[in-house]
Amino acid sequence: MTNVRVWLALVALTLVEVALAWVKTAPGLMLALLLALSFAKAAMIAWWFMHLKNYRPKPLLLLLPFLFVCVGLLLALLPDGVRAGAMR
């Protein structure tokens, strides 16, 4: 995989994120999808551009704490989103 391919994959994931903003979906589902896509983009950047593909122990072990942070942020911020939706 070359830098250009990784860049094109990142652009494609960004376009999917932008498309999600235009599609009518439930806020919780959209937030979960956006967080998953952002996690995938961060993993691609770390894996390729930070040269973690050659790192031992497995790079996935380095990314798991970030996954827990993302899920924690989702759970922490979701009640605010529900409350803001009820205020409309």
C-alpha positions, 0 to 999 in steps of 0.5 A: 500500500502506498501513501497515495492509496492510504490518502485516497482511502482517507478521502473516501472515508471522509466523503462517507462521513459528509454523506452521513450528515446529509442522510436522515438518520437517528442521531445516536446511530449517526454519532456511532457511525461517525465515531467508528469511521473516525476511529478507522481513519485514526487507525489508518493514519497511525498504522501507515504514516506513523509506521506502527505496522512494523511495531511489536507488540501488536499495534491493535493493543495500542489502539484499544485504549482509544476505542474505550475513550471513544465509547466513553465519550459517546456514552458521556455526550449522548444524554446531552444530545437527547436532551437538546433534541427534546428541547426543540 
